[in-house]
């Protein structure tokens, strides 16, 4: 069976009703910065690999499979970054309405 998604920061946000929006935004921004840093590392790794491969159509199957998993990690990080940006914007917008 597949393991459920477990993100410690997500649980902290779920139970964050006891902290003010400023603190929540600080925490979200810090989590987003960490995610961005990991995303940059993965993207740079992929770029480096592709530069060293040469003709992408001649990649051996085992390396292509490894690139698929790297692409998955990059895509997951992109999703998280989009989610953080959207969530931070929504909290800021709600804060301005109050």
C-alpha positions in Angstrom: 0.0 0.0 0.0 1.1 3.5 -0.7 2.2 5.6 2.2 0.0 8.7 2.9 1.4 12.1 2.3 2.9 13.4 5.5 4.1 17.0 5.5 4.9 18.2 9.0 4.4 21.9 8.1 0.9 21.1 6.7 -0.2 19.8 10.1 1.2 22.9 11.8 -0.9 25.0 9.5 -4.0 22.9 10.1 -3.7 23.6 13.8 -2.6 27.2 13.4 -5.8 28.8 14.5 -4.2 29.8 17.8 -1.5 32.0 16.1 -2.0 35.4 14.4 -1.9 35.9 10.6 1.5 37.7 10.8 3.1 34.7 12.4 1.3 32.3 10.1 2.6 34.3 7.1 6.1 34.2 8.5 5.9 30.4 8.9 4.5 29.9 5.4 7.1 32.1 3.9 9.9 30.2 5.6 8.4 26.8 4.5 8.1 28.3 0.9 11.7 29.4 1.0 12.9 25.9 2.0 10.8 24.4 -0.8 12.2 26.9 -3.3 15.8 26.1 -2.3 15.1 22.4 -2.8 13.4 23.1 -6.1 16.4 25.1 -7.3 18.8 22.2 -6.4 16.7 19.6 -8.2 16.3 21.9 -11.3 20.0 22.6 -11.4 20.7 18.9 -11.1 18.4 18.1 -14.0 19.9 20.9 -16.2 23.4 19.6 -15.4 22.5 16.0 -16.3 20.9 17.1 -19.6 23.9 19.2 -20.5 26.2 16.2 -20.0 24.0 13.7 -21.8 24.3 15.2 -25.3 21.6 13.9 -27.6 18.5 13.3 -25.3 17.1 10.7 -27.8 20.1 8.4 -27.1 19.7 8.3 -23.3 20.0 4.7 -22.0 16.7 3.5 -20.6 18.0 3.2 -17.0 19.0 6.9 -17.0 15.7 7.9 -18.6 13.9 6.2 -15.8 16.0 8.0 -13.2 15.1 11.3 -15.0 11.4 10.4 -14.7 11.8 10.2 -10.9 13.8 13.5 -10.8 11.0 15.1 -12.9 8.5 13.9 -10.5 10.3 15.5 -7.6 10.6 18.8 -9.5 6.9 18.7 -10.4 5.9 18.0 -6.7 8.1 21.0 -5.6 6.5 23.2 -8.3 3.0 22.2 -7.0 4.0 23.1 -3.5 5.4 26.5 -4.6 2.2 27.3 -6.4 0.2 26.2 -3.3 2.3 28.4 -1.0 2.0 31.4 -3.3 -1.8 31.0 -3.6 -2.3 30.4 0.2 -0.1 33.3 1.2 -1.9 35.6 -1.2 -5.3 34.5 0.2 -4.2 35.1 3.8 -2.9 38.5 2.9 -6.1 39.4 1.1 -8.3 38.3 3.9 -6.1 40.2 6.4 -6.6 43.4 4.3 -10.4 42.9 4.3 -10.6 42.8 8.1 
